[in-house]
């Protein structure tokens, strides 16, 4: 389902719930990332915070939105704010969701009647080029993200399984462990298996599974 287009202060925005849905996460995660990196967000540029009468008016226009029922401060995220959240999430899902989010926004704008388009901001060529540039920067950043703790555990299990396949005696296993971890570091040019990049994990698992084969 495509997100509803909301315009606030002449900028297209998303609620935390909408942004969380797009990123396949939840509002608590969005708010936690904001609290941890609040100094990176600029009010009026990356987000708006609705309280008091502004919040009451916003809720009044969306009485069927249950996500707003108990909200005392409502954060609305601009496109720039969504981009920052995608960076802090550091996941392929966030990057893909952000790209889909932007694509959906512009598809919706093109599909809307002219009267509705006039109420929103049409994207200019410069805006589109800037957006593509930021997406490319995000993709480059994603290429440097290393595996997280769960993925590290997965890699270690793969190493254990391969070593036990190759060795029948405990004494040989120690040598094989050192050799396999050294091979991983050499192949992926890292100082530790923990520094293997996320986008290389599947390749690393295949490499481990086939390591030592004749």
C-alpha positions as CSV (number, residue, x, y, z in Angstrom):
1,X,0.0,0.0,0.0
2,X,1.4,3.4,-1.0
3,X,1.9,6.0,1.7
4,X,-0.6,8.9,1.9
5,X,0.9,12.1,0.7
6,X,0.9,14.6,3.5
7,X,2.1,18.2,2.9
8,X,3.2,20.3,5.8
9,X,4.8,23.8,5.5
10,X,5.0,23.2,1.7
11,X,7.0,20.0,2.2
12,X,6.0,16.4,1.6
13,X,6.3,14.5,4.9
14,X,5.6,11.1,6.5
15,X,4.6,10.2,10.0
16,X,6.8,7.9,12.0
17,X,4.3,5.1,11.4
18,X,4.4,5.6,7.7
19,X,8.2,5.8,7.6
20,X,8.4,2.7,9.8
21,X,6.1,0.8,7.5
22,X,8.2,1.8,4.5
23,X,11.4,0.6,6.2
24,X,9.8,-2.7,7.4
25,X,10.3,-1.7,11.0
26,X,8.3,-0.1,13.8
27,X,7.8,3.4,15.1
28,X,9.8,2.7,18.3
29,X,12.9,2.0,16.2
30,X,12.4,5.2,14.2
31,X,12.0,7.2,17.4
32,X,15.0,5.4,19.0
33,X,17.3,6.2,16.0
34,X,16.1,9.8,16.2
35,X,16.9,10.1,19.9
36,X,20.3,8.6,19.4
37,X,21.2,10.9,16.5
38,X,19.1,13.9,17.3
39,X,22.0,16.3,16.7
40,X,22.0,15.3,13.1
41,X,18.4,16.3,12.5
42,X,17.4,19.9,11.9
43,X,13.9,21.1,12.9
44,X,12.1,22.4,9.8
45,X,14.5,20.7,7.4
46,X,14.5,17.0,8.4
47,X,11.4,17.0,10.6
48,X,8.5,18.9,12.2
49,X,7.2,18.3,15.7
50,X,3.5,18.9,16.1
51,X,2.1,19.7,19.5
52,X,-0.9,21.5,21.0
53,X,-3.3,23.0,18.5
54,X,-1.3,22.0,15.5
55,X,-1.4,18.3,16.6
56,X,-5.1,18.5,17.5
57,X,-5.9,19.9,14.0
58,X,-3.8,17.2,12.4
59,X,-5.6,14.4,14.3
60,X,-8.9,16.0,13.5
61,X,-8.2,15.6,9.8
62,X,-7.3,11.9,10.4
63,X,-9.8,10.6,12.9
64,X,-9.6,7.1,11.7
65,X,-5.8,6.8,12.1
66,X,-5.4,4.7,15.3
67,X,-1.6,5.3,15.3
68,X,-2.3,9.0,16.3
69,X,-4.6,8.3,19.2
70,X,-2.2,8.5,22.1
71,X,0.5,10.7,20.5
72,X,1.4,13.8,22.4
73,X,4.2,14.9,20.1
74,X,3.9,14.0,16.4
75,X,7.0,13.9,14.3
76,X,6.6,14.5,10.6
77,X,9.7,13.5,8.5
78,X,10.6,15.2,5.3
79,X,12.4,13.5,2.4
80,X,15.7,14.6,3.8
81,X,14.7,13.3,7.2
82,X,13.8,9.9,5.7
83,X,17.2,9.8,4.0
84,X,18.9,10.3,7.3
85,X,16.9,7.5,8.9
86,X,17.8,5.2,6.0
87,X,21.5,6.0,6.8
88,X,21.1,5.3,10.5
89,X,19.3,2.1,9.9
90,X,22.3,0.7,8.0
91,X,20.3,-2.1,6.4
92,X,19.7,-3.1,2.9
93,X,16.0,-3.2,3.7
94,X,16.1,0.5,4.7
95,X,17.9,1.4,1.5
96,X,15.5,-0.5,-0.7
97,X,12.5,0.8,1.2
98,X,13.8,4.4,0.8
99,X,14.2,3.9,-3.0
100,X,10.7,2.4,-3.2
101,X,9.3,5.2,-1.0
102,X,10.7,7.9,-3.3
103,X,9.5,6.0,-6.5
104,X,6.0,5.6,-5.0
105,X,5.8,9.3,-4.0
106,X,6.5,10.4,-7.6
107,X,4.3,7.8,-9.1
108,X,1.4,9.0,-6.9
109,X,2.1,12.6,-7.8
110,X,1.9,11.8,-11.5
111,X,-1.3,9.8,-11.0
112,X,-3.1,12.5,-9.0
113,X,-5.4,15.0,-10.8
114,X,-3.8,18.4,-11.7
115,X,-5.7,20.1,-8.8
116,X,-4.2,17.8,-6.2
117,X,-0.7,18.2,-7.8
118,X,-1.0,21.9,-7.4
119,X,-1.3,21.4,-3.7
120,X,2.0,19.5,-3.5
121,X,5.4,20.3,-4.9
122,X,6.2,19.0,-8.3
123,X,9.7,17.5,-8.5
124,X,12.2,19.5,-10.6
125,X,15.0,18.0,-12.6
126,X,17.5,19.5,-10.1
127,X,15.6,17.8,-7.2
128,X,15.6,14.5,-9.0
129,X,19.3,14.7,-9.7
130,X,20.0,15.6,-6.1
131,X,17.9,12.7,-4.9
132,X,19.7,10.3,-7.2
133,X,23.0,11.6,-6.0
134,X,22.0,11.0,-2.4
135,X,20.8,7.5,-3.2
136,X,24.1,6.7,-4.8
137,X,25.9,8.0,-1.7
138,X,23.7,5.8,0.4
139,X,24.4,2.8,-1.7
140,X,28.2,3.4,-1.5
141,X,27.9,3.7,2.2
142,X,25.9,0.4,2.4
143,X,28.8,-1.3,0.6
144,X,31.0,-0.6,3.6
145,X,28.6,-1.8,6.3
146,X,30.1,-4.8,8.1
147,X,28.2,-7.9,9.3
148,X,26.3,-7.5,12.6
149,X,26.5,-9.8,15.6
150,X,23.9,-12.2,14.3
151,X,25.6,-12.5,10.9
152,X,29.0,-13.0,12.7
153,X,27.5,-15.9,14.5
154,X,26.2,-17.3,11.3
155,X,29.7,-17.1,9.8
156,X,31.3,-18.7,12.8
157,X,28.9,-21.6,12.6
158,X,29.7,-22.1,9.0
159,X,33.4,-22.2,9.8
160,X,32.8,-24.7,12.6
161,X,30.7,-26.9,10.3
162,X,33.4,-26.9,7.6
163,X,36.3,-27.6,9.9
164,X,34.4,-30.5,11.5
165,X,33.7,-31.8,8.0
166,X,37.4,-31.7,7.1
167,X,38.9,-32.9,10.4
168,X,38.4,-36.1,12.3
169,X,41.0,-35.5,15.0
170,X,40.8,-32.6,17.5
171,X,44.5,-31.7,16.9
172,X,43.9,-31.1,13.3
173,X,40.9,-28.9,13.9
174,X,42.9,-26.1,15.5
175,X,45.2,-25.8,12.5
176,X,42.2,-25.8,10.2
177,X,40.4,-23.1,12.2
178,X,43.5,-20.8,11.9
179,X,43.9,-21.6,8.2
180,X,40.3,-21.0,7.3
181,X,40.0,-17.7,9.2
182,X,43.3,-16.6,7.6
183,X,41.8,-17.5,4.2
184,X,38.7,-15.4,4.9
185,X,40.8,-12.4,6.0
186,X,42.9,-12.7,2.8
187,X,40.0,-13.2,0.5
188,X,38.0,-10.2,1.8
189,X,41.0,-8.0,2.7
190,X,39.9,-7.6,6.3
191,X,41.7,-7.7,9.7
192,X,39.0,-9.9,11.2
193,X,36.1,-12.0,10.0
194,X,33.9,-9.5,11.9
195,X,34.9,-6.9,9.2
196,X,33.4,-8.9,6.3
197,X,31.0,-6.6,4.6
198,X,27.3,-7.4,4.6
199,X,27.0,-7.5,0.9
200,X,29.8,-10.1,0.8
201,X,28.2,-12.4,3.5
202,X,26.6,-14.9,1.0
203,X,29.8,-15.1,-1.0
204,X,31.7,-15.7,2.3
205,X,29.4,-18.5,3.3
206,X,29.8,-20.2,-0.1
207,X,33.6,-19.8,0.1
208,X,33.6,-21.4,3.6
209,X,31.4,-24.3,2.5
210,X,33.8,-25.1,-0.4
211,X,37.0,-24.3,1.3
212,X,39.6,-27.1,1.3
213,X,37.7,-29.0,-1.4
214,X,39.9,-30.8,-3.9
